[in-house]
Amino acid sequence: MFKRLRYPLLPTGTLIAQCCYISTIGGVPPLSSSQSSQSSSMMRLGVVHFNSRNIKDEMTSKVPLFLYFHVTNNPDVALYTERLMGQVDAANRRLQNNNMAEAYQEFGKDRGLAIKLGLVDCVKEVALTQQYGVDPHMFPIVYFVRNKVYADKMVGIVPESQIKEAIDAFIDYAKEETKNEMSGNSVFQKVKRTDEDDENAMTLLNVAHTKLKNKEISKARELFTKAYDMASKDIQTARERLGFTKEKKITQEMWERLKREGCYNVSPQALCGLAMCAMITKDTAEAQRIVKNIREEFPFATRDLRDVAEAVVRIELLLITDFDVEKDNYVSLLTYDDLQNDPAKLYRQHLKLAVAHFVEKRHHKGIEECLRLIRAEPKLLPALKEAGIVPVDTVLGPHAKTPARQVILGIFEALGNTNEHTIKGRQMLQAYL
C-alpha cells in the first residue's frame, strides 16, 4: 500500500473522482450532536478536529496522519467516524511505550503518538472542503499523509478489520521511511519530482477521472490505459518480490499481501475507468469484457474496494437491464398504465426502475423494487419464459438465477456486507427464496 511515493497533498479537484457515495437513508442512530462528537474525540489519543486555523500547524508534525473528510449528519458515517477514532486511539495506547518519538523523530507536541486522525467536517469547514476539492456529497474519505506528502487513500465505509490493518500498515511504513531518511535512502530522497509533473499511476488515474467528468472521453481513455499499464509493471515487480508468479491464481492470502501495494489498487480502478468510457461510447461488449477481466484478475477487489465494487456492479446492472443512462431515470420509468396487460414488459420496467434507484443512490428503494419482483416471479414465470427473460428450463428455488435476483445481489455487493441496507435486504430476501 505504501511502497511508492504518490505526490504532495495539495488542494486539488481531481482527488474526489473515486470516492464512494454513502446512502443517507437508514443506518444506526446519529450522534446527538457534533458537539458531543468533538467532546468524545478530545478523550481519544491522536484525534484532532482540523479547521482552517490549525490545519497548517497540525500537518507540520512528523507523525503519520489520517486526514479524514466526513459529515456528522449521516448516521452511517457518524458511526464509522466513531469506529475510526476508536481504532486510532487504541493504536496510540497500544504503542505508547514503544518510543514512537524516536521512531518518527518527533519531539514536539505530538511526541509519543503512533498516528494522528485529523477530522474535517465537510459541512462546517466549507473552505477546507473546497480547498482540497472534496465534494460534500462524496464521503467519507481518508487521505494517508506523511510529512505533507499524500501516500494513499481509503474511500467509503470499510470494515473495522480493514481500518486496523490500514493503521498498522501506515505506521510501519512511516517508521521505515523515517529510518530511511536518516540514512538518506527514503523514497522522497530517491525520486526526483515536481509538484506539477510527478507522473505515476495514481496521479494519472486522478487526472483521467477529471477528464471523464468533463466528457473528454478520448483523453480519459488514454490516461486510464497509461495508468493501468504503469500499475501492471509495478504489480509484476511486486509479485516477483513477494514470490508470486503471474500464472498463479490469486488466493485470499496473496490478496491480503498484494493489496498493501498501491499499484494493485490502482489497476482495477483504472480498468473501471476504461469500462465507463466504453459504456459512454455505447461499446457495451468492451465494457462487459473489461468488467469480466476485473472479476477474474482481481477477484477480491470488489469486496475490499468500495469504489471498484460500485463501478463494476453499476456497469453489470446497466447491461443486465439494458438501462439507457441518457433516457432512463426514476421519473421516466414511473408509467405503468400501458403495461398492465404485458407482464414481461412490466417486469422489465420495474427492473429498470430498481436500477434507476441504485444509480440515483436510493439504494433501499432499489432493494424494495427487486423484492417485489422476486415475490411476483412464481406468477410471472410462464410469461418471463415466453419472452426469453429467463431460460425455459428455469425452476424457481434458492439458487435460481433471474434478472431481479441478479440485480438485488449486485446492489448488496456494491454496498458491502456491513451496510445496513444489505443486512436488512438479505433478511427479507430469504423469505422469498
C-alpha positions, 0 to 999 in steps of 0.5 A: 500500500505504501511502497511508492511515493504518490505526490504532495497533498495539495488542494486539488479537484481531481482527488474526489473522482473515486470516492464512494457515495454513502446512502443517507437513508437508514443506518444506526442512530446519529450522534446527538450532536457534533458537539458531543462528537468533538467532546468524545474525540478530545478523550481519544489519543491522536484525534484532532478536529482540523479547521482552517486555523490549525490545519497548517500547524497540525500537518507540520508534525512528523507523525503519520496522519489520517486526514479524514473528510466526513459529515456528522449528519449521516448516521452511517458515517457518524458511526464509522467516524466513531469506529475510526477514532476508536481504532486510532486511539487504541493504536496510540495506547497500544504503542505508547511505550514503544518510543514512537518519538524516536521512531518518527523523530518527533519531539514536539507536541505530538511526541509519543503518538503512533498516528494522528486522525485529523477530522474535517467536517465537510459541512462546517469547514466549507473552505477546507472542503473546497480547498482540497476539492472534496465534494460534500456529497462524496464521503467519507474519505481518508487521505494517508499523509506523511510529512505533507506528502499524500501516500494513499487513500481509503474511500467509503465505509470499510470494515473495522478489520480493514481500518486496523490493518490500514493503521498498522500498515501506515505506521510501519511504513512511516517508521521505515521511511523515517529510518530511511531518511536518516540514512538518506535512502527514503523514497522522497530522497530517491525520486526526483519530482515536481509538484506539477509533473510527478507522473505515476499511476495514481496521479494519472488515474486522478487526472483521467477521472477529471477528464471523464467528468468533463466528457473528454472521453478520448483523453480519459481513455488514454490516461486510464490505459497509461495508468493501468499499464504503469500499475501492471509493471509495478504489480509484476515487480511486486509479485516477483518480490513477494514470490508470486508468479503471474500464472498463479491464481490469486488466493485470499492470502496473496490478496491480503499481501498484494493489496498493501501495494498501491499499484494493485489498487490502482489497476482495477480502478483504472480498468473501471475507468476504461469500462465507463468510457466504453459504456459512454461510447455505447461499446457495451461488449468492451465494457462487459469484457473489461468488467469480466477481466476485473472479476477474474484478475482481481477477484477480491477487489470488489469486496475490499474496494468500495469504489471498484465494487460500485463501478463494476456492479453499476456497469453489470446492472446497466447491461443486465437491464439494458438501462439507457443512462441518457433516457432512463431515470426514476421519473421516466420509468414511473408509467405503468398504465400501458403495461398492465396487460404485458407482464414481461414488459412490466417486469422489465420496467420495474427492473429498470426502475430498481436500477434507476434507484441504485444509480440515483443512490436510493439504494433501499428503494432499489432493494424494495423494487427487486423484492417485489419482483422476486415475490411476483416471479412464481406468477410471472414465470410462464410469461418471463419464459415466453419472452426469453427473460429467463431460460425455459428450463428455469425452476424457481428455488434458492439458487435460481438465477433471474434478472431481479435476483441478479440485480438485488445481489449486485446492489448488496455487493456494491454496498458491502456486507456491513451496510445496513441496507444489505443486512436488512435486504438479505433478511427479507430476501430469504423469505422469498427464496 
